[in-house]
Amino acid sequence: MSNNIWFYDRYGTPQVIFSTEGTFCDKHGYNLGYEKDNIIYSYKGKHLGWLEGYVIRDLYGFVVGFSELSNDYPSPIFPIPQIPPIPAIPQIPPIPAIPQIPHRKPTKQFSWSSFGLIQLFK
């Protein structure tokens, strides 16, 4: 799990792990979604947002999560991230459904989304 990247919410709390295989899981090892061509999808095929410059954005262009590698602008000032816990062993990812046609990409916003990072994947 050392090559995986932690994503933090607006308070700097570690919430989501992004694997080298392009999948997202929570700190308990539950599968949340996957990334393909910078687009984030649920395993049911729903378009959830974008991943660019290690910043997760919702469908409206607002920031939902960041990593220590984040370099996408515009964005809010990120808090100091907390030390992430030792993650659980992730589940085997399910076979994804056919993804929906992505939404048109919005203008990137300078502020945080009203969605929480885990809430984005629900």
ABEGO torsion letter per residue (X at the ends): XAABBBBBBAAGBBABBBBAAGBBBBAAGBBAEBBBGGBBBBAAGBBAEBBBGGBBBBAAGBBABBBAABABOBBBBBBBBBBBBBBBBBBBBBBBBBBBBBBBBBBBBABBBABBAAAAAX
